[in-house]
Each structure stands twice: as C-alpha cells, then as structure tokens.
Amino acid sequence: MLLCERSTQEGLLVSVCDADVLGETFENGDVSLTVEPEFYDGDEATAEEVVASLSKAAVANLVGEEAVAVAIEHGFIAESNVLDFEETLHAQYLRL
C-alpha cells in the first residue's frame, strides 16, 4: 500500500491506495474515480503503519481492496459505506 500524510488546518489528511491502482481510472455508472498520483502516491506502508496513520487522521481517502480491507478490519470504515468501482473499492473516513 502507498501512504501519504498531509497536515491541514483541519487536521491530518491521509490518503492510502493499493500500489497497483495508482494512476488508474475506475467507473461506476456516471461516476468515475481516478487515483491521482499527485494525491495518492506516497511511501510504501505495512498494514500496521496504515492503521497508525488512520488513528491520527481527521480525514482519510482509501482506494483498493487491501487498503479498504485494512480500514474495515480495524473499525475505521463500515463495509456498508464502501463504494464499488469496477475492479476496486473506495472509502472515505471523517473523524468528527
């Protein structure tokens, strides 16, 4: 997985994607999702590193089966809130 952290005025913004989806575009009906390298490219990370980052995040965007599965497994995302785009998954996390 690729992990990128950015500090914002609202808190830590985390983006995580499976390495194999970086730069790809996926569609679901009229909606498309492009996994932009400018936003999602980051350092290779283990599941433990992703969990540690998500635990500090104010907002997170996740793309890919592995990235979303880690977020679900550790309680950051409910499976019912995951979007299915062709051959990948997408989820967003917001800490209120």
C-alpha positions as CSV (number, residue, x, y, z in Angstrom):
1,M,0.0,0.0,0.0
2,L,1.0,3.6,-0.6
3,L,0.5,6.0,2.3
4,C,0.6,9.8,2.2
5,E,0.0,12.2,5.1
6,R,-0.6,15.9,4.8
7,S,-1.1,18.4,7.6
8,T,-4.0,20.8,7.0
9,Q,-5.7,23.4,9.1
10,E,-8.5,20.9,9.8
11,G,-6.1,18.1,10.9
12,L,-4.2,15.3,9.3
13,L,-5.3,14.2,5.8
14,V,-4.3,10.7,5.0
15,S,-4.5,9.0,1.6
16,V,-3.9,5.3,1.1
17,C,-4.1,3.2,-2.0
18,D,-3.0,-0.2,-3.2
19,A,0.1,0.3,-5.4
20,D,-1.5,-1.4,-8.4
21,V,-4.3,1.1,-8.7
22,L,-2.1,4.3,-8.7
23,G,-2.8,6.2,-11.9
24,E,-5.8,4.1,-12.8
25,T,-9.3,5.3,-13.5
26,F,-12.4,3.3,-12.5
27,E,-16.1,3.8,-13.2
28,N,-19.4,3.1,-11.6
29,G,-22.2,4.3,-13.9
30,D,-21.9,8.0,-14.4
31,V,-19.3,8.4,-11.7
32,S,-15.5,7.9,-12.2
33,L,-12.6,7.7,-9.8
34,T,-9.0,8.5,-10.9
35,V,-6.3,7.5,-8.4
36,E,-4.3,10.6,-9.0
37,P,-0.5,10.2,-8.2
38,E,-0.4,13.8,-7.0
39,F,-2.8,12.9,-4.2
40,Y,-2.3,9.1,-3.5
41,D,1.4,8.5,-4.2
42,G,3.4,8.1,-1.1
43,D,5.6,5.8,0.9
44,E,5.1,2.0,0.8
45,A,3.5,1.1,4.1
46,T,2.5,-2.0,6.0
47,A,-1.0,-2.6,7.4
48,E,0.3,-1.6,10.8
49,E,1.6,1.7,9.5
50,V,-1.7,2.4,7.8
51,V,-3.6,1.7,11.0
52,A,-1.3,4.0,13.0
53,S,-1.8,6.8,10.4
54,L,-5.6,6.3,10.3
55,S,-5.7,6.5,14.1
56,K,-4.3,10.1,13.8
57,A,-6.3,11.2,10.8
58,A,-9.0,13.8,10.7
59,V,-9.9,12.8,7.1
60,A,-8.8,9.8,5.0
61,N,-9.3,8.6,1.4
62,L,-8.7,5.0,0.6
63,V,-8.7,3.1,-2.7
64,G,-8.0,-0.5,-3.4
65,E,-9.1,-3.8,-1.9
66,E,-6.3,-4.1,0.5
67,A,-6.3,-0.5,1.8
68,V,-10.1,-0.6,2.3
69,A,-10.0,-4.0,3.9
70,V,-7.4,-2.8,6.5
71,A,-9.7,0.2,7.3
72,I,-12.7,-2.1,7.7
73,E,-10.8,-4.7,9.8
74,H,-9.7,-2.0,12.3
75,G,-13.1,-0.3,12.6
76,F,-12.3,2.9,10.7
77,I,-14.8,2.2,7.9
78,A,-18.1,0.3,7.9
79,E,-18.3,-2.2,5.0
80,S,-21.8,-0.8,4.1
81,N,-20.1,2.6,3.4
82,V,-17.7,1.3,0.8
83,L,-18.2,2.2,-2.9
84,D,-17.5,-0.4,-5.6
85,F,-15.8,1.0,-8.7
86,E,-15.3,-1.7,-11.4
87,E,-12.4,-3.7,-10.1
88,T,-11.5,-1.7,-6.9
89,L,-13.0,-0.2,-3.8
90,H,-13.2,3.3,-2.4
91,A,-13.9,4.7,1.0
92,Q,-13.6,7.9,2.9
93,Y,-13.2,8.5,6.6
94,L,-14.0,11.6,8.5
95,R,-13.4,11.9,12.3
96,L,-16.0,14.3,13.9
